[in-house]
Amino acid sequence: MQDHRDRLPPARRAKAAGRLRSAIGHDLGVDLGTANTLIFLKGRGVVLAQPSYVAIDTREGALIGAGEEAREMLGRTPPNIEVIRPLQQGVINDLDAAQAMLREFILRAHHRRRRVKPRVVICVPSGVSMIERRAVEEAVLSAGARHVQIVSEPLAAAIGAGLPVDEPRGSMIVDVGGGTTEVAVLVLGSILASTSLRVAGDSIDAAIVNWIRKQHAVLIGDRTAEKIKTQAGSAWPGVRDLNADIVGRDLTTGRPKRIHLTPDEIREAVAEPIDDICDATMGVFDRLPPEIVRDIAKHGIVLTGGGALLAGLDRRLARDVGVKVHVDNEPLTCVARGAGRLLDRLSDLPEKEHPRYRR
C-alpha cells in the first residue's frame, strides 16, 4: 500500500522528513565514565564533556544540577540536597541517578529537544558482568534512547586512537580512566587478551589523600588530591618538578594546616596505583602468542584516557614493559570518538534486528 507521504508535494515531503529527523534526533556515542561523561553527536563530534555528578533534592526527588554545576556543589549543600556520583569503578551503583544524569546530558546534546529518540552506542569496561551491562542498558533506554548498542571500552578507545583493529596485526591499548584501567590487545576486530583493573585516576587521588594523612597527619579532600595530581603529579622523575602547597585539616588539633610537598613526595604518594597499572599491563603479555608480541614490540602501546595525562606515565610504562609507549593526541576523548565511529557501523544494521533494544 502506498504511503500517504508519497502523495505529498516534494516541498511538503522534505518538511515532513525534516520533522521526523528532528523528532528522532541524531545518533550518539557515549563514554559513560566514572569521572567524566562524554557525548559524541554524529556529524558534529564531541559536543559534551562533563563530570559524572548529579545533585538531587531528596525531598522532591528533583534534579538540581548535573555535571560541572553538580560537582561544584560537593561539600557545600544543605541537608536536603545530595551530590551523587552514579558510577563507581566503572559500573553504575545508583541507577536512578545515572538515568537522571544521562537524560540531562542527552537533552543538552540535542539542545533540549525532549522528543528526540536517538540511537546510542555506549561504552563499558571489558570486565563488567552481564548484570552491570543490563544496568547500563536500562539507564540509557530510560534516558530516552530508542536503541542501545553496548561496546567494550578498550575496543572504542583503540578505534578512537586510529589503531588498525580490523587488520591481522596485534594492537595494544592501555586506557586509564577514572574508575578502571583497561588493557587490551586487539586483532581482526576482536579483543585477543585483556584485563580490566579497578585501579585508575580515582585510586591515584585516594593514594594521595592516604599518603598525606599518614605522613603529615593532615586530611585533605578528593578535589584537593585531584588538583595535586593534575598540577604537580608525575610518575617519572624530571618530567614535572613542581612543588605543591596545600591546606588541610590537622588531625591532631582540628585546625587548618599548610603543608609543602616536593615532587619526590608526590611520586611516592602515587607509586602504588602506578605499580598496579604497570603490573596489569605486563600481565597481558603472558597470554599472547609470540607473533602478536612481536607486533606490539614493533608498533608500541597506545596510552589513552584521562590518566594518560599524568606526566611521565608513558615513560614509566615503557620502562617496565620494555616497549615504546605513545600517548594519544586527545586521550580524554578517545573512547567517545571511537563510539562515534562505531555509529557508522550501527547505521548499517536494520533496527528491526534489535527488538530488545527498542522502546
N, C-alpha and C positions, 0 to 999 in steps of 0.2 A: 504494500500500500504506500502511496506517495506521501511523504512528509509534507504537512501544510506549509512548512517554511520554504519548500521548493517553489511554491506558487507566489512567494513574495517578490517584489521588485528587487534588483540587486542591491540598491542602497539600503533598503529595509533589512535584507538578509544580512548585510555586513553589520548593521547596527545591532541586530539580534545576536549575531555571533559575538560581537564585542561585549554585549551584556552578559552572555554566557561565560566568556572568558573572565570577565570581571568577577562574576559570582563564584567561579571555580577557583580562581587565584593561580598564581604561579607556583610551580613545584619548588620544594625547599630541601636543602641538605642541612642537617642539624648535627653539630658537635655538642652533645649534651654532656658537659664536663663537670667534674666535682667542683672546680674552682670557677670556671667560666663557661658560658654557653654562647656558641657562635652559630649564626644562620646564614646560609648561602642561598640567595634568591636566583633562580635560573634566569639567565640573561643579564644579570647585574653584578654578580659576585657576592662577596661577604658584605651583608648590609647591617648586621647586628653583632656586636661583641660585648657581652655584659657579664658581670659576676653572677654566679648561680646562687642568688639570695632572693628571698621574698619576705615581706613584712605583712603580717596578718593581724587584724583586730580580732582577738579571741572572743570578745563579747558578741560581735556582729557576724563573725565569720567572713569578713570582707577583706579584700586585698587592699593594702595601704600603699605598697610600693614593691617594685621588683628591680633586680639588677643593681646598678651602682647606687641608686637612691635608697634601696633597702640596706645595702652594706654600710652606707654612711650612718644609718640608724643604730648599728650594732653597739650595744652597751649604753645607748642613750635614750631608751624608750620607756614610757610609763608601763605599769604592770599589765595593762590590757592589750598591749601591742607586743607581738613576739616576732623576732627576726629569725628566720629559719634557713638553713642550707638543706635543700631537699635531697641532695646526694652526699653520700659518704663513701670514700674509697671506690668511686666509680659506679656505685649502684644506688638506686632510689631507696631512701629509708623513710620518706614521708610522701606517700603517693598523692595526697590531696594538695600538698604544697607544690609538688612537681607539676601537677596538672595546671594549677593556677599560674605558675611561672611560665610554662610553655604556652598557655593560652595568651598571656600578656605579650610574650615575645613574638608569637606568630602574628598577633594583631599589629604590633609595631612594624614588623617586616612588611605587612600588607597595608600600611598606612591606615590602620584601624577600620578596615572594611570587614565588618563582622560576618558577612555572608560567605566569605571565602572558605573553600574546602580544598586545600592543597594536598597533593601527594607528597609524602615526606620520606626521604632517606635519612635514617638516624643511626649514629654510631654508638656501639657499646664495647667495653673491654672484652678481649677474647676469652677471659676466664669466667665470665658471668654464667650463672646457672639458667636453666630454662624458666624457672620461676621469676628470676630477675629480668630476663628478656621480656616475659609477658607483662611485667610491671611497666617496663618502658613502653611497650606497645599500647597498653591501656592508657597510659598517661598521654601519649601523642594523639590517640583517637579521641579521647575525652577533651583534648585541647582544640579539636576542630578539624583534624585531618580526615580525608576520606579514604586514604590508602597509606599503609606504612610498610616500608622495607627496612629491616634491621641488618646492618652490616658490621663487621668487625673493625674496631678502631685501627689496628695496625694495617689492615688492607687499605682503608681510606687514607691513612697517613702516607703510605707508600705511593698510592695513586696521586695524592696531592703533591708529593715531592717529585713527581715525574719519573719514578723508577719504572723500569720495563717489566712490570709484574706479569705480563702475559707471555713473555719470552722464555725459552728454555735455559734461563740463566738465573742463578741464585741472587736475590737481592735482600739485603738485611736492613731493617728499620728498628730504631730504638726511639719510642715515643714516650717522653717523660711528661706526664700531665700533672694535675693537681692531686688526684687520688690514687692513680695507678701508673706504673711504668709498663709499657707494652713492648716486648722484644719479639720480633718475628722475622722469619726467613720465608720469602715468597718465591714461587717458581710456577710458570704456566697457569697463572691466575689463581693459585691456591696457596694457602699457608702450609709450608712443609714442616716447620717446627716453630713453636712459640712458647712464651711464658708470660703470664700476667702477674706482676708483683704489686702488692698493695703498699708500696713504698714509693713516694714521689714528692711533689712540691710541698704538700701539707706535712709530710713526715719530716722534711728538712726544716720547716717552720717550727714544728714541735721539738725537734732536736735542739734548735737554738734556745727555745724557751727553757727546756730542761737543763741545758748546759749552764745558762746564766743563773738559774735557780741554785744549782749545785755549787758552782764556782764562786758566785758573788752573793748568794742569799738574797737575790733580788727577783721579784716576779714582774714579768712583762706580759703584754697581751699578744695574741696571734698577729694582729695588724702590725705591731712594732717589729715582731720577728720577721714578718714578710718584708718590711722595709729594709731591715738589716741584710736579708738575703739578696734582695734585688739591687740595693745601692752599694753594698760593700762586700757581699759574699763572693767566694770563689772556691774552686775545687783544685786549683793548681797554683803553686807559688809564683809570684811575679806578674801574673796577668792582671791583677787588680789589687794594688797595695793601698787600700783605703781604710782609715780608722772609722769607728762608729762611736759616737757619743749619744747615749740614750738615758732616759729617765724611767725608772720603775719604782715599785713599792718595796721598801726594805722589809724583809720578812721578820726581822728582829724587832724593829721599832714601829713598823707600820707607816713610816713617813716616806715621802718621796726621796729617792736617792739617784744621783747621777753616776754612771759608770762609763769607763772608756775601754773599748775593745780594739785590739790590734788585729791586723789581717791574719796573723798566725792563730790567734784565739778563735776567730770566726771559722777558719778552715778546720780547726779541731772540733768546733761545735757541730759542724755538718758532716764530719768524717763518717759516722756510722751509716746513715742512709746512702751516702755516696758509695761506700763499700758494698752495700747490698745491691745497688743498681749495677755496679760493675760485675759483681759475682753472678747476678742473674743473666747478664749478657754473655759472660763466658760459659755459663752452664748450657746455653742453647747449642753451642758448638759440639758438645758431646753427642748430640742427636742428629748430626748432619753427615751425609755421605761425603767422602773426600773431594769429589768433583765440585760439590757446592761450596765447600770450604775454600777451594781454590778460586772460585768465582768471587767470593767475598774478599779474600786476600788481595785479589786484583783490583776490584772496584771500590772496596771500602764499605763502611757503615754510614747510614744517614741518620742524623740525630734531629728529632723534631719535638714539638710540644713546648709549653712554657718553660719547663725545666732545662731545655736546651740553651736558654739564655743565661744560665748560671755560668759565670766566667770560668773558663778552664775545664769545664766538664768534658768537652771533646778531647782535650789533651790527656786528661786523667784516664778516660775510657780507652783511648788509643794506646796508652802505655800498658794498661792492664791486659787488654785483649791482644795487642800486637798487630792491629790492623788500623789503617788510617780511618779517621772519622771526619765526616763532613757535616756541618750544621746547615740545615735548610735556610734559604734566604728569608723566609717568612714562617718560622717554626710555629708561631701561635695559631696560624690559620690553616695549617697543613691538613688537618683532619677534615675541617669544614670544606676546603677546596676539593679534597678527594670525594667527599659525599656529593658535592656539586657535580663533579664529573660523572659520578655514578648515576645521576639523574638522567643522563642521556641514554644509558642502558635501560633504565626503568621505562622510558618512553617507548622502547621497542617491544615491551611486554603488554599484551592485551589485559586491561584491567579485570575483565571477566574471569581470568585465570586465577585471580587472587581474592575470592569471595570472603575469606575470613578477615581480610583487612578492611573491608568496606563497611560503611555505616549508612 
